Amino acid sequence: MSKTYYEPSDLRKFGKITEWSEELGTKFFDYYNSVFEEGALTSREKSLIALAVSHTEKCPYCIDAYSKDGLQRGITKEEMMEAVHVGSAIKSGAVLVHGVQMMNKVNKLDG
């Protein structure tokens, strides 16, 4: 099996980022943990959002973490895939709407 940059086992080491910057790492984890507490959104809803964003950001560690988290929260495979499609649609739309910038530039240069 070929070695890749992405090592799934590194996800378990995430908490160690505080070793080289304890103050900032602690502040990050305090913030991160508070974001995922129950609030106006349930933890289940937040997990689905995190899964969709994980895909748009193309973070394999996050995809692994929030796929597992989602299953533990009772999120179905169908709900997960729908969330991924929502993320994909927004990402695609964001790319396409920037086509207006290109069209504006070409119209100025061609006009």
N, C-alpha and C positions, 0 to 999 in steps of 0.2 A: 504494500500500500504506500502511495506517495505521501510525503509530508507536505502539509499546507501551512500557511501563516496562521489560519484559524485553528485553535486548539480548543475543542469543547470543554476540556477540563479547566481551562483558564477562567471560565465563568465562576467557578467556586473560589477563585482567588480575588474576586472583585473587591471584597471587603478589605483587602490588604493595601488598597490605594492610600489608606490613611497612614501607612508606615513612613512614607516619604514626605507627607504634608498632613500631619495629624489635625491641625486646626481646620484647614480647608476641607479635608476629607470628612471630618466629623460634621462640619456645616452642611456639606453636600448630602450626607446620609440622613441628617436630621430633616432637611428639606424634602428629600426623596421619600422618606418614610411618611412624612406628614401629607404629602401629595396623595398617597395611596390609601390614606385613612378614609373611612366612610364620611361622606359629606352630602352635598347636593346630588352627587353621583354615588352609586354603590361601588364597592370594591370590584364587583363583577363587571360593571360597565367600564370602570377604569382599566381593568385588565384587557377588555376587548379593544379599547382605544390604544392602549400600549402595544397590543399585538399588531394593530393596523399600522401604527407609527413605526414599529420595529421593521416592518417590511418596506415602508417608504424610505426609511433611513438605511435600509439594507444592512442591519446589524444582526449577524448570525447569533451572537450571544443573547441579544434581546428576544429574538425569535424563539430560541430554545427556552428561555426563561418564561416568556409569556404564553407559549404553547402549553408548557407544563402547568403554569399558574392557572390558565384558563380551564384546563381539564379538572384541576383540583377544585375550581369554583363551579363546576357543573356546566361549563360552556360547551355546547355541542360542536362537532366538526363543521356542521353546516353554518352555525353562527360565526365560527372562526373564519371560514372561507368568505362569508359575506363581508365581514369586517375587513379582510384583506382586499376584497374587491372595492370597497368604499375607499380605502387608502389609495388603491391603484387609480381609481377614477379621479380623485382629487389631485394626485401627483400628475396624471396625464393632462388634466385640465390646466394645471399650473404651467406645464410645459407649453401646451398649445396656446394659451392666452398670451404668452410671450411672443408668439408669432405676430401679434399686432405690432410689437416693437420692430420686428423685421419688416413688416409691411410698411410701417411709417417711414423707416429709413430708406427702403427701396423707392417709395413714392417721392421722397425728397430728392434722392440722387437721380432718379429717372425723370423727374418732373420738369 
